[in-house]
Amino acid sequence: MIYSVRSKKIIIVMIVFFCVHVILIQEADAYLDPGTGSYVFQVIIAASVAGLYIIKLFWNKIKAFFNNLLKKE
């Protein structure tokens, strides 16, 4: 994707606004049912499996990169 300078500035402003908004939250009155914990656990497991799968897909490239990096000449 090609972004113009204006769209890059808008994206940066949106990211900064989001970070400031998340950091400055004072309190939240919310109810978390038991299903929420189960869902969070499921997301963590899925992200871990996806990460391991990506490493598996690119393992030869990762290995070649470190072999070239540590190669004695």
N, C-alpha and C positions, 0 to 999 in steps of 0.2 A: 504494500500500500504506500502511496505517496501522499504525504501530508504537507500542506502549506504551512508557512510560518504562523499564520493566524490560527489554524486549527491546532497546531502544537501548543500554542499559548493557551487556547481554550482547554485543552486536555490537561495541561499542567495546573491551571487554575481550578479545574474540577477535582483533580487529585488532592491538591492542597486543601480545598474546602472540605472534602470528605475526611481527610486526616484530622483536620482541626475539629470538625464536628464530632468525630469518634472520640478524640482525646478529651474534649471539654464537656462530655455528658455528665451531668451532676448525679442523677439518680433515675432509676427506672422501676416503675411499679408494674411487674409482669408476673404471670403465672407460667411456670414450666412444668408441664405434665411429664409422667414417666416416659412417654413416647418420644419426647424431645431428646432425652439422654440416649435412648436407643438409636435415634436418627443420627445424632452427632457421632456416636460410636461407629455406625454404618458408614458414614462419610469418611471418617478417618481410615477405616479398613479399606474402603474403595480407593482412596487416594494413595495409600501405601501399595496396594496391588498394582495400580496404574503406573506408579513410579518404578516399581520393579519390572514391569513389562516394558516400559520405555528403555530402561537400562539393558534389558535382554535384547531388545531390537538393535540397539546401537553399541553392543558390547565390543564387537570387533573394531569399530572406529575408536572407541574409548581406549581399548588396549593398544591400538596402533599409535594413538596420540601420545600415550605415556611412554611407549617404547621409543618413539622418535625423540621425545623430550629427554629421556634418560640415556639415550644411545651414546656410547663412547666413540669418538672419532679418531 
